[in-house]
Amino acid sequence: MQLEALLERCRQGDELAWEALVRRFQGRVYGICRHYLRDPEEARDAAQDIFVRLYGRLDTFHGGQAFLPWLVRLSRNACIDRLRRLRSRTPAIRVAVDEGPELPAPGPSPEETAGAGARHRLLYRALERLSDKNREMILLKE
């Protein structure tokens, strides 16, 4: 489905169109959040907040603009705001949660997850060696 038609259906309140829009861009938004926040849990929370903001601001987006740069700018600014809030907040004390019964995970096996994790760590180590400008250029490109 064309992006303009999808956005118009989202503005009209079509839940399936909204789900399709989120699925189309969730990986990119999460990647931006992961880059800036460096913590997978914070990145997931931030990505969710970004999509909530996006839903509220769909009416401010005009078709003459390119959607992806607008979304990237919105994501980047949200991450920078979140970093500012995290730095100003005192660290919380971690409290142990009672362990419940173990349920088998429907996702990938531990071996697959470890392999993917190793590749991600290698990629992030390589990105950390770049200057801030170069790292941001690659992030915004990819």
C-alpha positions in Angstrom: 0.0 0.0 0.0 1.3 3.5 -0.8 2.5 5.5 2.1 0.2 8.5 1.4 -2.9 6.3 1.3 -1.8 4.5 4.5 -1.3 7.8 6.3 -4.7 9.1 5.2 -6.3 5.9 6.5 -4.5 6.3 9.8 -5.8 9.9 10.1 -9.3 8.6 9.6 -8.8 6.1 12.5 -8.3 2.9 10.6 -6.6 0.6 13.1 -5.3 -1.9 10.5 -3.7 0.9 8.6 -2.0 2.1 11.9 -0.7 -1.4 12.5 0.7 -1.6 9.0 2.4 1.8 9.4 3.9 0.7 12.8 5.1 -2.6 11.3 6.7 -0.8 8.4 8.8 1.6 10.5 9.2 -0.1 13.9 12.6 -1.6 13.0 14.0 1.7 11.9 12.6 3.6 14.9 13.9 1.0 17.3 17.3 1.1 15.6 17.5 4.9 16.1 16.5 4.5 19.8 19.0 1.7 20.3 21.7 3.8 18.9 21.1 6.8 21.1 20.0 5.1 24.3 22.4 2.1 24.2 20.0 0.0 26.3 17.5 -2.4 24.7 14.8 -1.9 27.3 15.0 1.9 27.1 15.1 1.7 23.4 11.8 -0.4 23.3 10.1 2.1 25.7 11.3 5.1 23.7 10.2 3.5 20.4 6.7 2.9 21.9 6.6 6.5 23.1 7.6 7.7 19.6 4.8 5.8 18.0 2.3 7.3 20.5 3.7 10.8 19.6 3.5 10.0 15.9 -0.2 9.0 16.3 -1.0 12.3 17.9 0.9 14.3 15.3 -0.2 12.6 12.1 -2.4 15.7 11.4 0.7 17.9 11.4 2.4 16.0 8.7 1.7 17.3 5.2 2.1 15.3 2.1 4.6 17.7 0.6 7.2 16.6 3.1 9.0 13.3 3.0 7.6 11.1 5.8 10.8 9.1 6.6 13.0 12.2 7.4 10.1 13.6 9.4 9.9 10.3 11.4 13.7 10.1 11.9 13.8 13.7 13.1 10.9 13.0 15.5 12.6 9.8 16.8 16.0 11.5 17.2 14.5 14.4 19.1 12.5 12.1 21.4 15.7 10.1 22.2 17.6 13.2 23.0 14.8 14.4 25.3 14.7 11.0 27.0 18.5 11.0 27.5 18.2 14.4 29.1 15.5 13.1 31.5 17.5 10.0 32.3 20.6 12.0 33.1 18.7 14.3 35.5 17.0 11.5 37.3 18.7 9.7 40.2 19.4 6.0 39.6 16.7 3.7 40.9 17.5 0.8 43.2 16.8 -2.5 41.5 14.4 -4.8 43.4 14.3 -8.5 42.7 11.1 -9.8 41.2 9.7 -13.1 42.3 10.3 -15.8 39.7 7.2 -17.3 38.2 6.8 -20.6 36.3 9.0 -20.9 33.2 7.1 -21.0 29.9 8.8 -22.0 26.7 9.6 -19.0 24.5 7.9 -19.0 21.0 10.9 -17.1 19.5 14.3 -18.1 18.3 16.5 -20.7 20.1 19.2 -19.5 22.5 21.9 -20.4 20.0 20.2 -18.1 17.4 19.8 -15.4 19.9 23.5 -15.6 21.0 24.6 -15.5 17.3 22.5 -12.4 16.6 23.7 -10.8 19.9 27.3 -11.4 18.9 26.7 -9.8 15.5 25.0 -6.8 17.1 27.8 -6.3 19.7 30.4 -6.4 16.9 28.4 -3.8 14.9 27.9 -1.5 17.9 31.6 -1.8 18.8 32.5 -0.8 15.3 30.1 2.1 15.4 31.5 3.3 18.8 34.9 3.7 17.1 33.5 6.3 14.7 33.3 9.9 15.4 29.8 11.2 16.5 29.2 12.8 13.1 30.2 9.8 11.1 28.2 7.5 13.4 25.1 9.7 13.0 25.5 9.8 9.3 25.6 6.0 9.1 22.6 5.7 11.5 20.5 8.1 9.5 21.4 6.4 6.2 20.8 2.9 7.4 
